[in-house]
Amino acid sequence: MIENGVILAYLLRQVWFCTVFKFTEMVVEHHFMRDLKYKERIAKVYECTAEKGVKVITAAEYLGREIEMLEARRKEIYTSNQNR
């Protein structure tokens, strides 16, 4: 898919940016959190960052909070609330 290729290229460019400027963490763009399998979608990014010593985290992790993938779980949450 071209869209995924473009997104992957963007993220890999961000990895390069992190290594050039000696950043140790990279925050995942929030739209990825709409997919429960976001780590699989950007596996190449995790691979590249591990090689460069950069840790990929979510905004929630950056803030010291639990990851709550509400958007990705919207249907599940909506259905459970309808059954109450």
HELIX and SHEET records of a PDB file:
HELIX    1   1 ILE A    2  VAL A   20  1                                  19    
HELIX    2   2 HIS A   30  ARG A   34  5                                   5    
HELIX    3   3 TYR A   38  ARG A   41  1                                   4    
HELIX    4   4 ALA A   43  LYS A   52  1                                  10    
HELIX    5   5 ALA A   59  TYR A   62  1                                   4    
HELIX    6   6 ARG A   74  GLN A   82  1                                   9    
SHEET    1   A 2 GLU A  25  VAL A  27  0                                        
SHEET    2   A 2 LYS A  55  ILE A  57  1                                        
END                                                                             
